[in-house]
Amino acid sequence: MDFNLAEVVRTVAHAVPTREALVQDDHRLTYAAFMARVDRLASALADRGFGHHTDRSQLKNWESGQDHLALYLHNCPEYIEGMVGSYAARLAPFNVNYRYVAGELRYLLNDSHAKVILFHSAFAATLDAIRSDLPELELFIQIDDKSGAPLLDGAEWYEDFLASATMAPLEITSPDDLYILYTGGTTGMPKGVLWRQGDIYPAALGGRKISTGTEYDSAEAIAENALEGGMRVLPSAPFMHGAAHWMALNGLANGNTIVLPHNASTFDAVDFCDTIEREKVTIAQIVGDAFGRPLLDELERAPHDLSSLVLLISGGAALTAPVKAALLDRLPSMAIMDGLGSSETGQQASQVISAGAPISTGTFKPGTGMAIVSAELDRCLEPGHADLGWLAQFGRVPLGYLGDAEKTEHTFPTIDGIRYSVPGDRARLTADGALELHGRDSVTINSGGEKIFAEEVEAALSHHPAVYDVIVTGRPSDRWGSEVVAIVQLRAGTNASAEELTAVCADHIARYKFPKDIVFVDKIERSPAGKADYRWARSLVSPTDA
């Protein structure tokens, strides 16, 4: 059975109306209060004529039959209200990277055909600078973020917009309504991934029982599961990336409480720890070493009672073995889960480890629908097959990319009558069925005829105790075609030579994968979600090739 996301959350709210749904500082909303605001937003959007206009059956996989709402916000309760309220009104909301400059923002809003934008006051000036280039954007809804920026000309304050709702009956929603997630664009231009809500719910947003992996088959089953919820969940990454708002929507779909830290614009390890301690958070999310290392620094700097924490989830970037080991040494009562997934596949695999267990990076337990397909995209590879293939997903997969028929056909091939999602990660299955992830093909370095995955070199270098952060990229070479270059940020107060860092690689990767050069920087550039910025890395080591 398929479900619409707004109706999933509504079912949960009916089951646990007095349980807290969203918490940030003193701002607290029960499920009943949250749904009341969601319905006011949905009504106000419908009153202005926005919503659904063409049934899915009449559209190509890369087409949308709904109006689109841009979420140009830091993390806040209104972000989640904006998502669920849009779903209830049959609009398709989508994420906007708030670090974009005017030209990037112009591209995204035009590519998405946005009709409505929900934005924080801090971003009003950037939006105002390009609004004349956005002919499809009709409605501007502004949220006061205490930045002091005035109301943009022609915009409406969010609370006034909610108050304008007539609360007329809404159009019945459908599982065919869209969930849209824009990719980060770290290796190319961002693209809008189109999912049916009926597919993304089990694929990534809590629509499967955790214990068995089976999908919920009725609203009654969803409500019954919600009654057993009540965990307190802290997403620390920006909602503008999938990993964080997936965790938040997962939390709502399972009847849990979403707790947001005070600092909504960047990862602040002090704030993160204080929030866990104050709100008795049980599950928290980070993004790889970019969040894990500052967290370790804070745990070394000051005492924090994080005894409520039972699970630390990392996704979106690698959490390396040395950082995992150090975190488990500091917090031995919790477990760490590495989650693997992408905008185009949903959740695919995971690795859960506890203190005292063997620790690794890049190996996972496959989830429902995960597969490895051949390099030629003509067959599936069985466990133990010697060839390196493509990490793939079948079953609950996206429709395609908004407005891009060619890329849709390329990324979602049909093999032996089954449609797969193949977004570009190289991997293999071991004989015992474990997934070995080798890395994203788009950042693979072809050096002297050998393919070298940036992630495996990064993981090797991270074993040196002086390495605080590292990104590996390729640079044109007359001898090798492309050569491996590592960009390294050393831990404060430490020193290490290029030779010392290269030597540590010997225990972890073959010699031909060693970096030919190491560039030391004061700070590695990453997205607010902790993802590696490979375009920045390429421009640093080879400006003419950026």
N, C-alpha and C positions, 0 to 999 in steps of 0.2 A: 504494500500500500504506500502511496506517495503522499507527502504533506507539504503544505505551504508554511514558510517559516513564521509568519505572523500568527498563524493559527496554532503552531506548536507552542509558542510562548504564551498565547492566550490560554491554551489548555493547562499549561503549568501554573499560570496565575490563578486560574479557577481552583486548582488543587491546593495551592499554598499561598493564599492571598495576603496573609499577614507576615510572611517571611520577607526579610530584606532582599531586594533584588540588586540594588546598586548603592554603593557607599563611596563617597569621596569627602574626606574631612568630616564636616558637620552636615553635609548634604546626604540624606538617607531616604531612600525610596523603597517602600514595600512593593511586592509584586502587583498588588491592587492599584497603588498610586502610580507605579510605572505604566501599567496598561491604560490608566485614565489619561495620562499625558500622551501616550502613543496614539490613542484613539482621537484625541483632540488634534494632534498633528495630522493624522490621516484625514480627518474630516476637513480641516482647513485646506489641505492640498486638493482634495476632491472638490471642495467648494469653488476653487479657482480653475477647475476644469482639467487638472492633471491626473494621469493614471494610465490605464490600458486602452489600446485602440485597435490592435490587430491580433487575432488568435495565433497561437504557435503553429497550428496546422497549416497556416497560409504563408509561413515564412521559411527562408533558408536558414541553415544552421548559424550563419554569421550575421543574421538580421535580428533586430529587436522590434517588438510591437508595443513597447511601453515608453512612456516619458522617463527621462533619466535625471536623477538628482545627485549633484556633486557634494561630497562631504569634505570641506576644506577647513579642517579643524585639528587642534591638538586633542589629546585624550580628554574626554569629559563625559558625564552622563548623557548629555544631549547628542553625542555621537551615536550611542546605541539607540536612543530614542529615535534619532533620524533614520537609522537603518530599519528598525522594526516598524516605525510609523509609515515609512515609504512602502514597505511590503504590504502593510494593511490597506494602503490606498492604491496598490497595484502599480506604483512607480518602481523603477530599478535604481537604487542608490549605488554609488561607487566611490572608491577611495581616491583622494587627491594628496599627492606628496607636498606637504606644506613647505618644503625647502626649495621647491621649484622657483626659479626666477621667472620674469614676465614672459619670456619667449617660450619656455617649457610649459608654463601654465596655459598659455594661449593654445599651444598644440594639443594639450590634453583635453581642454574643455571643448575644442572644436572637434577633435577626433571622437569624443564621446557623445556629441550632439546633446550636451546638457541643456535642459530647459529650466532647471531650478538649481540654486546653489545655497547651501547652508554653510556659513563661514564665521570664523572668529574675527572680532574687531581688529586684531593685530594684523590681519591679512587684507584689510580693506583697501589700503593704498595700492598694493600690488594688483589687486583685482580691478580697481578703478582705472589703473594705467592701461589696461587692455580691453576694457568692457566694450569699446567701440568696435573691436575686432571679433566680437562674439555675438553675431546676429541671432543665434538660436536661443540665447539665454534670456529668459523672460522674468523670472522671479528671484529676488535677492533677499535672503533671510539672514539677519546678522545676530550673532550671540555676543553679548557683553562679556568680555574676558578680563575686565579691570585694567586693560591697557590704556584706557583713556581716549581711544580713538572714537571720533563722533560717528553717528549713523551715516552710512554711505547714502548719497543722494539717490532716492528712489527705492532704497531698501526698507525692510520692516524689521523691527526687533522681534526676536524669536518668541518671547513671552506674549507680545501683542498679537503675533500671528496665531499662537495657540488660542488666545482669548477670542479671536474672531470666528472660530469654528461654529458652524450651525448645528453640528452633531446629527445631520441627516444620515439615514442608513447608507452604509458603504456598499459598493459593488462586491460581490462574492469573489474571494481570491481563488487562485488556482495553483497547484503544484507546478504548472508550466510557466508560472511567472519567473522572471529572471533574477538571479543573483549575479552581479558583475564585480569582478576583481581585476583591477589594473595591475599589470606586472610592474616591477620596480624600475625597469629600464636601465639597469646597471651595465648591461652589455649591448644595448640597442635602444630603440625607441619603445616606450611603454605601449602595451597592447591590452585591450579589454577582453578578458576571458569571460565567455557567456556560459553560465550553468542554468539548468532548470533547478528551481528550489527543491523539487522532489528528488533530485540527484545529489545536490551539495549537502543536504541535511544528513543522509547516512554516510556520505563520503568524507565529511570533515566537521560537521556541526552537531555531533552528538546523537545522531539517529540510529546508532547501533548500541546494543547492550555491551558494556565494557567487559563483562565476564565471558560472553560467548561470541561476540561479534555479529550476532543476528540482528536484523533490523526490527524496529518496533512496528507492529502490524495494526495498531489501533490507537485512537486517542486515549482510550482507557489505559492502555499499556504505558503511554507517555505520562499520564497523570499518576499512575501507580509508581513509576520510577521516580517522579518528582518528589513524592512523599518521602522517599528514602534519601533525598538530597540534603542540602544544608551545609555542604563544604563551603569554605571561604576562599575565593580564588582571586589571585592578584596577577593580572597581565601587566608587565612592565614595559613592553615595547609599544611603539606608536600604533594606534588602530589603523593608520593609513597603510600598514602592511598586514597581509593576511594572517600571519601567525598570531598576532595579538587579538584582533577582533574575532578570529575563529575561536580562541580560547574564551572570550567573553560570551559569544553566542552559544558555545558549548555549555558554558556555565548556566545560562538562562534556560536552555533546553533541558537541563538536568535538575532544575530546581535549586541551584546553588546561588551564593551571593557573590557578586562581582565587586571587588574592592580595588579602588584606584589610588595610587600614591598622590601625594600633594603636588609634586612637581610633574606637570603633564607634558613638558616640552623636551625633556632629556632624561637619560637614565642617571639617577642620583642614588648611589649605593647607600648613603646615610638615610635618605628618605625611604628607600626600599626596605631597609632593615627596620626602621622605626615603624613603618606601616604594618609590617608583618607582626611585630611585637605588640603594637597597640590594638590591632584588629583581630589578632589570633588567626592569622591566615594559615590555611592548611595546604594549599597548592599555589605555587608561584612559578611564573614563567620568566625566563631570560633568553638572550640570544647569544649563544656561543661564548667564546673567550672575551669578546668585546664587552660583555656584561659580567662574565664570570670572574675575570681578573680584578676589576674594580670592587666587586663584591668581596673577594678574598682580602684585598687591601683594607677594606672597612672592617672585616672581621678580625684582622690583625691589629687594627688601630684602636678599636673600642669594643667593650663587651656588649653583646645584644642577646636577649632571650628569644631565640627562634625555635623554641621547643615545640611550638604548635605545628611547625612545618613538617609535613610527612612526605611531600613530593616536590622536587624541583624539576621543571620541564624546560628543556632547551630545544630550540628549533630555529631554522633560518640561516644558521651558520654553525661551523664546527665548534663543539666544546671538546677540547683536546684532552688526552689522557692525563697529563700532569695537572691540569686545572680540575678535572673531575676528582682525581685522587686527593688533592688538597681540600676541596670542598667537603668531601666525605670525611676527611680527617677532622675538619672543623665541626661538621654537623653530622655525626655518625648515626643519628636516629632517623634520618630521612633517606629516601632513595632518589636517584637521578634518572630521569627518562629523557633520552634523545629521541625526538620525533623527526620523521622524515616525510616530506611531502612537498607539493608545489601548487602554484595557482592552477595548473592544468591537470592535476591528478587528485587533489585532496590528500588526505592522510594515507601514507603507503606502508610505513614500517616503523618500528620502534626498537629501542634498546633500553632496558631497565636494569640498573645496577645498584647494589647496596654496599655499605662499608664492608671491606674484607673480601669482596668478590673480585675476580680478574677484571681489569679495566682496559678498554680498547676504544678506538675511535674509527668510525667508518664501517662497522658491522652491525646488522640489524636483523630483527625477526620480521619476516614479511607479514603484511596485513592482508585483509580481504581484497581480492582482485589484482594484487601485484603480480607482475610477470617480467621476464627478461625476453626480449625479442632480438633476433639476429641483426647484425650490422646492416644487412641488406633489406631489412624490414619484410622478410618473406616467411618467417616461421618463429615459433617460440623455442627457447633454449631450455633444456631440462637441467635440473640440479646436477652439478658436477661437470657440465659441459666446459671444455677448455676455452672456447671462444669468449671474448669480451663482447657483450651485447649492449642493448639499450634498455634502461630501466623503463618499464611501461606499466600501464594500468588499464584494466578492462572492467566492464560492468557499468558502474556509476561514474561516468566521465563527462566533461563539458560538451556543449554543443559546438563551440568554435570560438574564433576571435571576431570581435565586433568589426564589421565592415571589411573583412579580409578573407576572401574565399580561398586564395592561393595558400596562405599560411594555415588556414583551417584544414585543408586537404593534406598538407604536408605533415602537420603535427598529430592529426587524428586519422591514421591509416586504417584500412580494413585488411586483416590478415586471416585467411581461412574463414571468412564470413563473420569475424568478430572485430568490432571497432575498438581500437586502442588509443590511448593518449601516450605520446612519446615526446616529451618536452626537451630531451637532450642530455640526460645524464648517462654516463657509461657505467656498467655494473655487471656482476656475474653472481650466480647462485652456487654456493659450495655443495659438495656431495651430500652434506647433512641438511641442506635447505636454508642455510644462513645467507643473507644478502651481504655481498661485498660491494660497497659504493666506491667508485674510483674518481668520479668528478664530472663536472659540467663540461660538455664537449666544446662549448663556446669559449672557454678559458683554458683549453688544453694547448700545450706548447709542443709543436712538432719540431724537434731538434735532432738533426743528423739522421732523420728517418724514423726516430723513435717518438712515440706519443708520451708526453709527460703531463700528468695532471697537477695543476697548481695546488690543489688541496692537499695532496700527499706530501709535497715538499714543505708546505706550510706546517703540516702536522709534525714533520720530522724536526724542523727548526725550533718548534715550540718546546721541545724537550730541554733546550738549554735554559738554565735558570735565569739568565739575564734577559731573555726575550720576553717582552711584555706584549707585543703584537707584531704580526707579520702578514704581508700580502706578497704573493709570488705572481709574476707575469712574464711574458715573453718579450724579447727585444730582437729586432732584425740583426742577423749575423752573416757576414760573407762566408764564414767557414761552415756554420751549422744550419743556416737558413733562419733559424730562430734560436735564441739562447735563453736559458733560465736566469732570471734576475729576481732576487729577493729584496723587498723593502722592509726594513726592520726598525721597530721602535723598542729601544732598550728600557728595562726597568730603571726607574729613578735611582741614582746612586750607584749604579753598576757599570761595568765596562766589559766589553768583549770584542775581540778582533774578528774580522771576516773569516780568518783561518780557524779560529776556535768554533765559530758557529757552523762552518762547513764540516768540521770534524765530527760534530755531534750527529750529523746526518748518517754517518757510516753504519750506525746500529739500526737504522730504520728504512733506508731506501738504497737502491743500487747507485753506484758511483756516477753513471751517466746522467742521473737525475739531479746531481748536486748543482746548486746555483753557480753560474760562471762569474757572477758579480753580486755583491751585497751593497745596497744603498741604505745608509742610516738616516733616519728622519726623527724630528722631535715628536711628531704625532702622525699616526696612520689615519687617513681619511676613510671614514665609514658612514653609511647612512644612519639616521637616528635609530633604526632598528638593528644596528650592528652588522649589517651585511657589507661585505667587501665591495669597494668601489673600484672595479677593475679598469674603468675608463680613466679614472684619476691615476691609477698605477701605471698604465701604459703611457699616459702623457708625461709622467715624471721621468721614466727611464728612456723614453724615446719620443720627444715632443713632436717630431715631424710625422710620427705614425699614430698619433692620438685620434 
